[in-house]
């Protein structure tokens, strides 16, 4: 086995060690260590991706000296290093873009604790992407949950504390259901590793045995991870969680953490249940209709918001609906669209949160539509960043958002019974997206109602992050075929 396949495990261990080291370093050095870790993970993920594409098959990397099925292992295909590389890039840009605001929101003596949590989230995301074991996935789901609460509540204002409590309650409910699903599966199959689970579940399903127990396990695991990722109607924690967190945290939570849970669910569907069992169970129909409902409900809620930060947060609920809708359409073209939209949302929504926060620095922190009027004239970088993110969320050609909606429409046309419902939902959601994002754009580019405060704080890091998000979005919006091909190849060997 090539040495390159050892890199994912090395990254996970390095992330855990970095979190420990950050706890005893001063704030400036923890920031450098966090950036270094993220850059290293990105580079190593690209190396693993190159090797996986050349191999064209999955590689199982055993850990320790205990053989299968007693030992643990990680799985390396095309999708795993692809998503780990994107997640590392987004994490780097989120922390970089919100660095100035971070100094304002967090006490200096707690800065190192923030980067401890960021390193843990980075490690948890890597583990969720590469794990080939159900219980290991659960362990790192809990690590991700605790670290996410940490980066949310470290900004000690009343609303973030309330948001942290609400987020923790929903997360614990989701984790509990997920754990119950694991217990059901282990009781029926006696296994936790994905290959063993898939083999036993397929045999039992074909024989007609324990179908009720397995459907219950599928439902529990799907609903548990759905709650944690913000599937409608379990999205009510999103507005406060994303809307009142410090910008870096909002970008990480919306762009990465929820996507880590969804990617774990996709791995379980393909590698543990098997697509035949999952789609025979009928659970995909529930995901499809809840996804459609989330697309509309999230957009309607965003239309009624005057706080632009909460508006963008409600938009996230709608975008999560897109992903689950694609999962419900089919395990092939629907899944390609869903995975592409995971990347679209991860590379778009953090830029929106960062730009809203940057615009609000000129209003004394107020993010209402009225207060933000004219701020894009004063801060052109933030205005352009918000414009590009909005165009992508609406689905304007030349952006990743347009290609996401095209892929969903293409998937719907190929699955005839769902064509009409999907196309109508896409059209309605796009119209609603256009309404509330255009309303916000008109406001921020209008002449200000009152004199605005010029923010003289350095914003080079924000401009760099905004430029990165914007260029990547446009580049992949214009030339996305290599990325789509990678997704298709990855799903083919998932």
N, C-alpha and C positions, 0 to 999 in steps of 0.2 A: 504494500500500500504506500502511495506517495506521501511524502512528508507534508504536503500542502493540506491534506485532509486532517492533519492534527491542529490546524490553525483555529477552527471554531472552538474547540475545547480550550485552547490556549487563551483565546479572547474572553471566554466566560470566566476562567480562573483569574485572568489579569483584571477583569472588571471587579471581581470580588476583592482582590488584593488592593486595588486602587481605592475602593470605598473605605477600606480600613485605614489606608494611609491618609486619605483626605480628612479623616476625623481628627488627626493630630497636627495637620499642617495649617499655616495661616491662610487667609482667604485668597490672596493673590496666587499662591502656589497651587492651591486646590483647583483654581480655574485653569491654570496651565496644564495641570495633570489631567483634568477632565477633557480639555481640548486635545491633548496628546493621545489619550485613550480612544477618543472618538475617531480621530484621524487614523490611528493604527487599525482600529476595527474596520473602518471603511476600506483601507488599502488591502488588508488581509481578505476581506470579503470579496473584493474584486479578483484577487488571486484565486480564491476557491471557486468563484463563479466561472472563471476562464477554464479551470481544470474540469469542472463539472460539465460545461458545455462540450468540451472536447471528449469527455468520457461518454456522454449521452446516456448515462444510467445512474441509478441511485447507489451510493456507497454507504455502508453501515460501519460506523467507527465504534468499536467496543471500548469501554472504559474499565480499567482495572484488569485483574487476572481471572475474574469469574466469567465462565462462558454463558452464552444465551441458554436458557431464559432467566438465570439467576442474576446475571450481571446487567449493567445498564449500558445503553449505547445511544449515539446520536446519528441522525440520518442526514446525509448530504446529497441533495439533488441540484436541480437548476434553480428552483424557486427559493430555496433556503438562503443561499448566499446573495441572491438578487435582492430579496427583501431586507436582509440584514445590512447590506450596503446602503440601500435607500434610507432605512431607519437611522443608520449612523450619520448619514449626510444631513438629514432633517434635524436630528438632535443637535448637531454641531451648529447649524444655522439658527436654530431656536435660541440656544444659549448665547450665541454671538449677537444676534439681533436684539435681544432683550437685556443685554449687559448693563446699559446705562440705567434703565428702569429698575433693574435688580438692585442696584446700589441704593436707590431711593426707597424701595419697598422693604428691604431686609436690613436688620441691624448688622453692622460690620462683624460683630463677634459670632454671628450665626451664618456667615457666608460659607464657611467650610462645611457646615451641616447641610446646606443646600446642595453642594456638589457631591456630598456623600450620597444623597438621595438620587441625584442625576446618574451617578455611576451605577447605583443599584438598578435603576430603571433600564439603563443600557444593558446591564448583565441579564436582567429578567427577559428583556426583549430577545436577546440572543438565544437564551435557553428555550423560550417559547417557540422560536423559529426552528431550532435544530433538534429539539427533543424527539425521541422515538419511544417515550414512555409516558403513560397517562398520569401516574402519580408525580413524576418529576415535573410535568406540566402544571399540576395543581400547586406544587410547592412554589414554583416561580410565579404563578398567578398571584399567590398571596404576598410574595416579596414585592411584586409590582404594585399591588394594592396599597401596601403599607407605605412604600416609597412615594406613591402618587399622592396619598394624603399628606405626606410630609412636605412635598414641594407646593402643595396647595395652602396649607395652614401656616406655613412659615411667614407669610405675609399677614401679620397679626392685626387685622381689622375685623370688626364684628361680622361682616358679611362672609368673609373667607372662613371664619370659624364655623358659622352656620352651614356654609356650603360643604365644609369638610365632614361635618357630622352627617349631613344628608348623603353625601357621596359614600361615606363609610357604611351607612345603613344599607343602601342599595347594593354596595359591593359585597357586604357580608351575606345578604340574601342570595345573591348570585353565586358566591363561593360555596355556600351551603348546599344549594341545589346541584352545583357541579360535583361536589364531593359525594352527595347521595347517588348521583349517576355513576360515579366511579365504583362505589360500593356495590351497586346493582350489577354492574358488569363483572366485577371481580367475583361476586358470589356465583354468577352463572358460568363464567369461563375459567376462573382461577388464574387469570393472566393480567398483566399490566402493560407489557410491551406491545406496541402496535401490531407487528407482524403476527404474533400469537393471537391477539384479539381478533384480527381480521380473519385468520384461518378458522378459529373456533366459531366465531359469530356466523360466518358464511355457511359452515357445515350445519350448525343448529338451525339457522334460518331456512336452509334448503330442506331440512328434515321436518320443519314445522314445530320445533321444540322451543319452549321458553320465549315465544314471540311477544307475549304481553310484557314480560320482564324486560326484554330488550327494547321494545318500543318505549317503555317507561324510562329506561336509561337514556335512550336517544333524546327523549323530550327533556329530561332533567338537565343533561349536559348542554343541550342547545339553548334552553331557556336561561340556564345559569350564565353562560357566556354571553347570551343576548342581553341580559340585564346589565352586565358589566360593560358592554360595549355601547349601550344606549339604544337598543332596539325599541321601537314603539310597541306598547305604551309605557315602557320603562325608561323613558328619556327625561323624566322631569328633574333629574339631578343636573342635567347639562347646563341650563342657563346660568345658574349661580356658580357652578364649578368652573366653567370656562370663562364666564363673564367677569368674575371678580378675582381670578388668580392673577398673579404677576405675569406679564406677557410671555416670558419664556415658559412658564409653567402651563399657561393656556395652550401654547403651541405644542408642547410635549404631550399634554393630556389629550388634546383633540386630534392631533396628527399622528401620534405614535401609540399611546397606551391602548386606546380602544381598538386600534388596528392589530396590535399584538394578540388581543383576545380573539378577534375574528380569524386571524391567521391560524391560531391554535385550533379553532373549531374546524377550519378547512382541513387541517392535517388529520384531525380525528375522523372527519367524514370520509376522507380518501384512504387513510392508512389503517384506521381501527375498525370502523363500521363497514367500509366498502361502499361505493356509490350505489350498487344495486340494492343493498339492504336499506341504506338511508332513504333512497328515493322510492322503494317499495313500501316503506313505513308510512308515507304520507305526510311526514313532518315538513317536507319542503313546501307543501301547499300553504301551511301556516306561515312559514317564513315569507313566502311570496306575498300573501295578502297583508301581513303586518308591515312588510317593506313598503308596499304601495300606500298603506295608510300613513306610515311615517313620512313618506315623501310629501304628502299633501299636508298632514297635520303640522309638521315642522315648519313648512313654508308659510302656512296660515298664521301660526304663532309668531313667526318672524315679521310678518306684515304688520302686526299690531304693536310691535316694540318701538319705543322711542329711543331707548338706549342702544347704540350701535353695537356695543360689545355683546349684549344679550341677543341682539338680532343675529349676529354672526354665530353665536352659540346655538340658537334654534335652527339655523341653517345646517349646522352639523348633524342635528337629529334627522333632517331631511336627507342628507347625504348618506348617513348610515342606512336609511331606508333603501336607497338605490342599491347598496351592496347586498343587502339581504334579498331584495327583489331578484337580483341576478342569480343568487344562489338558488332561489326557488324555481327559476326558469328551467335550467338544465345543468348537468354536471360537465358540459363541454363548453359550448359557446356562451352560456350564461355565466359559468365560472370564470371564463376569460374576461368577460365584461366586468364582473364583480372584482376580480383581482386588479384589473387595470384601474378601476375606480378607487380601490384602496390606495394605490400609488398616487392617483390624481388628488385625492383629498389630503393625503399626507404631505404633498408638495405644494398645496394651495392654501389650505386653511390656516396653518401657522403664520404665513405672511399676512393674512388678513388681520389676525389678532395683534401681530406686532405693529402693523401700520395704524390700526385704530388707537392703540396705546400711544404711539408717537404723535398722532394728531391731537390726542387729548392733553398732551403736555403743554399745548398752547392755550388751553382753556381752564387751566387749574385743576385738571383731572376729570372734568365733566365730559361724558361721552354721549350726551343726548344729541339728537339731530339738530336742534336749535343752537346748542352751544358750539357744535363742530362746524357750523356754517362758515365757509370761507377759509377753513384751516388748510385745505390743499393748496390754496394760493400762497400761503405763508411757508408751508413745508412741502415742496414739490416732490421730494423723494418719497415721503409717506403717501402723498396723493397718488402718485403713479403706481406705487405698490398696491394700494387699495384698489385702484382701477384695474390692474392686471388680474388680481385675485377675483374681483367681481366678474370680470369678463369670462374667466374660466368657470366660475360657479354657474353663470348663466348658460354657458355653452356656446360662446362665440367661436366661429371657425378660426383655426390657428392656435387654439389653446388645448390643453389636455382635457378640459371639461367637455369640449365639443366631441372629441373622440370617444370619451366615456359614453356619452349619450348615443352616439352613433353605434357603438358596440352593443349597447343595451337594445337599441332598435333592431339591429341585425339579428341579435339572439331571439327577440320576440317574433320576428318574421319567420324564423326557422321553426319555432314551436307554435304551430297554428292555433291551438285552443286559447293561448294567452296573448295572441297578437293584439287584438283590439284593446284589451284592458291595459296592457303595457304601454302601447303607443298613446292612448288617451292620458294615462297617468304621467308619462314623460312630457307630453304637451302642456298639461295643466301645471305641473311642477315647474317647468321652464318659464311659463308665463308669470307664475307667482315669484320665482327667483328674479326675473327681469324687473318686476314691479318694485320689490323692496331694495334691491341693490341699486337700481337706477335712481330711486328716491334718495338714497344715501349719497350717491355720487353727485346728484344735482345740488344737494345741500352743501357738501364740502367744497364744491367748486364755485358756488355762488359768492357774491360779495358778502362779507361778514356783517352781521347786524350790529356789532359793537367792536371796539378795538380789541385785538387779540394780543396775548402776551407772547413775545418772542422768546423761544426756548434756546438759550445759548449753550446748552450742554453739548459735549461732543457727540456726534451721531454717525461717525465713520463706521462703527460696527453695525449699526442698523442698516445703513446704506449698502454695506457689503452683503449682509444677509438678504435684504430685499432684492438686490440685484441677482443674487444667486437663485432665489426662488423664482423670480421673473424669467430669467434666461432659461432655466431648466424647463419651466412650464411651456414656454414658447417653442423651445427646441424639440421637446417631446410632442408638442401639439402639431408641429409641422412634419417631423420625421419620426413617427412612433412605430413604424412597422418592425424594426429590430426588437423593440421592447415587446410588442404583441407576439412576435415569433418566439421570444424567450418564454413568455407565459404559456403559449400553446405547447411548446416543447416540455416545459416543466409539468404542466397538467397531464401530458401524455405519459410521463414516467412517474407521476406523483405516487 
